[in-house]
Amino acid sequence: MTYSVHQHWDPLRVCAVGRSYPPEFYSYITNPKVRSVMERIAIETEEDYQKLIKLLESFGVKIVRTDIPASQEECLVDGKFIQPPMCPRDYTAMIGDTFFMPSAGPTVDRWNNIKGTDWPVNPPQSLREFQNLSNRVKYELNNYGIKNKTQTLQSLEELIESQGNKIIYGTGINTAEISRIGKDLYFGTHDYHQDQTALKHKIKELFPDYRCHITNTGGHLDATFCPVKPGLIISLYDIPTYTDTFPGWEVVYLPGQSWTAVKPFLDLKEKNKGKWWVPGEELNDDFTEFVEKWLGHWVGYVEETVFDVNMLVIDEKNVICNNYNEQVFAAFDRHGITPHVVNFRHRYFWDGGLHCITSDLHREGVQKDYFPESRLT
């Protein structure tokens, strides 16, 4: 039976869940202040993953995890550790019964650095294709760490292939910026200055049988709004086009929530993320100060005060969210929805909420048309 996803509130049956490095990964860190914090983050991150998995399995959802390379050496690219496969949503999306893998992992820019005359047009489509490449290309792949990024998604790719689904690679479409609502697909933009004409042309080629809509979100769509069920949207912004694209739906606005509320942390993290991934920088006084100032307590404070619209819908009656919000929970009550709280405590450190750290691979149901009067963009 092939998998499919037509509406993201249909009953969830198969779901990918991300994975982070285990605490022993950070044993190389010699500064105990830094090492202890990174070990704590690793332990608490997996604890939260397990809470999420337990909840999903209680609803009969089959779970598949992303993969971590077998050795620490395999995680190094140019002396830096690649980020763990925390967010399968960034690299995978089931749209209808077609599985999209626009990039095979977090170092996709590496493909452009090693292209040669005998290099395939697109990245290898599977580990089997990888093995069939010439020895020279295989050496370059390993040398640049490209093999690792396919390995991180190997379990997902093999499962999808075993179901007989078509897999499309290298589209350039960011799968975290797509919302699937029957005949309608909604796309966010990478940034506020993205060429929407080019984006519109690309998505029309990829999805000729859908009505495609573009919203200038300036980032991941799933961090901006969540259509929880037919008739209800939770959103960070008052986007005027909701009236046209979702006529008659209730929209609950949460100004000042989520990522905007943690901008000071994110700004400093952006400056330091290269350091904490580089072996040896753990002795850097600036980095140690960063760890003690932000990772020790500040993220823990934010997790209790900021509501994240990056939610995972199990079905029309059940949704997973990171914490309580009076306004949101009142809307859930009006619509007969039960919220289930799973606090992904270090979501800002890892840049991923509950929707990001999962990818729905199969949901029950057939495609519906919620807006038959809508026009193609």
C-alpha positions in Angstrom: 0.0 0.0 0.0 1.4 3.3 -1.0 1.5 6.1 1.6 -0.3 9.4 1.0 -1.0 12.7 2.8 -3.8 15.0 1.4 -4.8 17.0 4.4 -2.6 17.4 7.5 -5.6 16.9 9.8 -6.5 13.5 8.5 -5.7 10.7 10.9 -2.0 10.2 11.2 -0.7 6.7 10.7 3.0 6.8 9.9 5.3 9.6 11.2 9.0 10.3 11.0 10.6 11.7 14.2 14.1 13.3 14.3 17.1 12.4 16.3 19.9 14.3 18.0 23.4 13.3 19.0 23.6 11.2 22.3 25.2 12.7 25.4 28.4 10.7 24.9 28.9 12.5 21.6 30.2 15.5 23.6 32.8 13.5 25.5 35.5 15.3 23.5 34.7 18.6 25.2 37.4 19.3 27.9 35.7 22.2 29.6 33.3 20.5 32.2 31.0 23.6 32.3 30.4 23.3 28.5 30.3 19.5 28.4 27.8 19.2 31.2 25.4 21.6 29.5 25.7 19.9 26.1 25.1 16.5 27.8 22.1 17.8 29.6 20.6 19.2 26.4 21.2 15.9 24.6 19.6 13.9 27.4 16.6 16.2 27.7 16.1 16.4 24.0 15.8 12.6 23.7 13.5 12.5 26.7 11.2 14.9 24.9 11.4 12.9 21.7 10.4 9.8 23.7 7.4 11.6 25.2 6.3 12.6 21.7 6.8 9.1 20.4 4.9 7.6 23.3 1.9 9.9 22.7 1.9 9.2 19.0 2.0 5.5 19.5 -0.9 5.7 21.9 -2.9 6.9 18.8 -1.7 3.9 16.8 0.9 5.9 14.8 3.9 4.0 13.4 7.2 5.8 14.1 10.4 5.8 12.0 13.5 7.7 13.3 16.1 9.6 11.3 19.7 8.1 11.6 22.9 9.3 13.2 26.2 8.3 11.6 27.9 5.4 13.3 31.1 7.3 14.4 32.0 10.8 15.4 34.4 11.1 12.5 31.6 10.6 10.1 29.9 13.6 11.5 32.7 15.9 10.6 32.8 18.1 7.5 35.7 20.5 7.0 36.5 20.1 10.8 32.9 21.1 11.8 30.2 18.7 13.0 27.2 18.6 10.8 24.0 19.3 12.7 22.1 16.1 13.7 19.0 15.2 11.7 16.6 16.9 14.2 14.1 18.1 11.7 13.0 15.7 9.0 10.3 18.2 7.9 13.1 20.4 6.4 14.1 17.6 4.0 11.0 15.6 3.4 7.3 16.0 2.5 4.6 13.6 1.4 2.3 15.5 -1.0 -0.5 13.3 -2.3 1.3 9.9 -2.8 4.6 11.5 -4.0 7.5 11.9 -1.6 9.6 15.0 -2.0 13.2 15.1 -0.8 14.4 18.5 -2.0 17.8 17.9 -0.3 19.3 14.9 1.3 20.5 16.6 4.4 21.8 19.7 6.1 24.9 20.3 3.9 23.2 20.5 0.5 25.4 23.3 -0.7 28.2 20.8 -0.9 26.8 19.3 -4.1 27.7 22.4 -6.0 31.3 22.4 -4.7 32.3 19.1 -6.2 30.4 18.8 -9.5 32.5 17.5 -12.3 32.1 16.3 -15.9 31.0 12.9 -14.8 28.8 14.2 -12.0 25.0 13.4 -12.2 22.6 16.2 -12.8 20.9 15.6 -9.4 22.3 14.2 -6.1 22.3 10.4 -5.8 18.7 9.2 -5.3 19.6 6.4 -2.9 22.5 4.6 -1.2 22.3 2.1 -4.1 22.9 4.8 -6.7 25.6 6.2 -4.5 27.4 2.8 -4.6 27.2 2.8 -8.4 29.1 6.1 -8.9 32.7 6.1 -10.1 35.4 5.6 -7.5 36.6 9.2 -8.0 33.2 10.6 -7.3 32.7 8.3 -4.3 36.0 9.5 -2.9 35.0 13.1 -3.2 31.6 12.3 -1.7 33.3 10.8 1.4 35.9 13.5 1.5 33.2 16.2 1.7 30.9 14.3 4.0 28.1 14.0 1.4 27.5 10.4 2.1 26.5 11.3 5.7 23.6 13.4 4.7 22.0 10.5 2.8 22.7 8.2 5.7 20.8 10.5 8.1 17.5 9.9 6.1 18.2 6.3 5.0 15.6 4.7 7.2 12.9 7.1 5.8 13.9 6.6 2.2 14.0 2.8 2.5 10.5 2.7 4.1 9.0 4.9 1.4 10.6 2.9 -1.3 9.3 -0.3 0.2 5.7 1.1 0.0 6.1 1.8 -3.7 5.8 5.6 -3.5 7.5 7.7 -6.1 10.3 9.8 -4.7 11.3 13.1 -6.3 14.7 14.6 -5.4 16.4 18.0 -5.7 13.4 20.2 -6.4 14.7 23.2 -4.5 11.3 23.5 -2.8 11.6 23.9 1.0 9.3 21.3 2.4 8.9 23.2 5.7 7.3 25.9 3.7 4.4 23.9 2.4 0.9 23.4 3.8 -1.3 20.7 2.2 -5.1 21.3 2.3 -6.7 19.0 -0.3 -6.6 20.6 -3.8 -4.8 23.6 -2.4 -1.1 23.9 -1.6 0.2 26.9 0.3 3.8 28.0 0.0 5.9 30.3 2.2 8.9 32.2 1.0 12.6 31.8 2.1 12.8 35.5 2.9 10.7 38.6 2.2 12.7 39.4 -1.0 12.4 36.0 -2.7 11.4 36.2 -6.4 7.8 35.1 -6.2 7.4 34.9 -10.0 10.2 32.3 -10.2 8.7 30.4 -7.2 5.3 30.5 -8.8 6.6 29.1 -12.1 8.5 26.3 -10.3 5.6 25.2 -8.2 3.2 25.2 -11.1 5.6 22.8 -12.9 5.8 20.5 -9.9 2.2 20.6 -8.9 0.0 21.1 -12.1 -3.0 19.3 -10.5 -3.1 21.6 -7.5 -4.2 25.2 -6.8 -1.0 26.8 -5.5 -0.9 29.9 -3.3 2.1 31.9 -2.1 2.3 33.7 1.2 5.3 36.0 1.8 6.2 34.6 5.2 9.9 35.3 5.0 10.7 31.9 6.5 9.2 28.6 7.3 5.4 28.5 6.8 4.9 26.1 9.8 6.4 28.7 12.1 3.9 31.3 11.0 0.5 29.6 11.0 -1.2 26.2 11.5 -4.5 25.3 10.0 -5.6 22.9 12.8 -8.8 21.6 11.2 -11.3 22.9 8.6 -12.5 26.2 10.0 -9.7 27.0 12.4 -6.2 28.6 11.9 -3.7 29.6 14.6 -1.4 32.3 13.3 1.3 34.6 14.6 0.5 37.4 12.1 -2.6 39.1 10.8 -2.2 38.1 7.2 -4.8 39.8 5.0 -4.9 37.1 2.4 -6.5 34.7 5.0 -9.9 36.3 4.1 -9.4 35.3 0.4 -7.6 32.0 0.8 -9.6 30.6 3.8 -13.0 32.3 3.5 -15.2 31.9 6.6 -12.5 30.3 8.8 -11.7 31.5 12.3 -8.2 32.8 12.6 -6.7 33.2 16.1 -3.8 35.7 16.2 -0.9 35.5 18.6 1.1 38.6 18.1 4.6 38.7 19.8 4.7 34.9 20.3 7.2 32.2 19.2 10.4 33.2 17.4 10.0 37.0 17.7 9.9 36.7 21.5 13.3 35.0 21.6 15.2 37.2 19.1 18.0 38.2 21.5 18.8 34.5 22.1 18.6 33.7 18.4 20.8 36.6 17.4 23.6 35.5 19.8 23.2 31.9 18.9 23.7 32.8 15.2 27.0 34.3 16.1 28.1 31.3 18.2 26.7 28.3 16.4 29.9 27.9 14.4 31.9 27.8 17.6 30.0 25.1 19.4 30.2 22.8 16.4 34.0 23.2 16.1 36.2 20.9 18.2 38.5 23.0 20.3 36.3 26.0 20.6 34.9 24.6 23.9 37.9 26.4 25.5 36.9 29.7 24.0 36.0 32.1 26.8 33.3 33.8 24.7 31.7 30.5 23.9 31.8 29.4 27.6 30.1 32.7 28.5 27.5 32.0 25.8 26.8 28.6 27.2 26.5 29.8 30.8 24.4 32.9 29.9 21.9 31.3 27.5 21.9 27.5 27.6 21.9 27.2 31.4 18.6 28.8 32.2 17.3 31.3 29.6 15.9 28.7 27.2 14.2 27.0 30.1 12.5 30.3 31.0 11.3 30.9 27.4 9.8 27.4 27.1 7.2 28.3 29.7 6.2 31.7 28.4 6.1 31.4 24.6 3.5 29.5 22.6 4.7 28.0 19.4 2.2 27.6 16.4 4.6 24.9 15.1 2.1 22.2 16.1 1.6 18.6 14.9 -2.0 17.6 14.2 -2.9 14.0 14.9 -6.5 14.2 13.6 -9.3 16.7 13.6 -9.9 16.2 17.3 -6.3 16.0 18.6 -3.3 18.3 18.2 0.1 18.3 19.9 1.5 21.7 21.1 4.4 22.7 23.2 2.6 24.4 26.1 -0.6 26.1 27.3 -2.1 29.3 25.9 -5.4 30.5 27.2 -6.5 32.1 23.9 -5.5 29.0 21.8 -7.0 26.5 24.2 -10.3 28.4 24.2 -10.4 28.1 20.4 -9.6 24.4 20.7 -12.6 24.0 23.1 -14.9 25.8 20.7 -13.9 23.5 17.9 -14.0 20.2 19.9 -10.2 19.8 19.8 -8.2 18.2 22.6 -4.7 19.6 23.0 -1.8 17.4 24.1 1.2 19.2 25.6 4.7 17.9 24.8 7.2 20.5 25.7 10.2 20.2 23.4 12.3 22.1 25.8 15.3 23.0 23.6 13.4 23.8 20.4 15.0 27.3 20.1 18.5 25.9 20.5 17.8 23.3 17.8 15.7 25.6 15.6 12.8 23.3 15.4 9.3 23.0 16.9 7.0 19.9 17.1 6.0 20.2 13.4 9.7 20.6 12.3 11.0 17.6 14.2 8.4 15.3 12.6 7.3 14.5 9.1 3.9 12.9 8.4 4.5 10.1 5.9 1.0 8.6 5.8 -2.5 9.8 6.8 -5.9 8.2 6.2 -8.2 9.9 3.8 -8.6 11.0 0.2 -8.1 14.4 -1.3 -10.9 16.9 -0.7 -11.7 20.2 -2.2 -12.4 22.7 0.5 -12.4 25.8 -1.7 -14.0 24.8 -5.0 -14.5 28.4 -6.0 -10.8 29.3 -5.5 -8.8 30.3 -8.5 -5.3 29.2 -9.4 -2.6 31.7 -8.6 
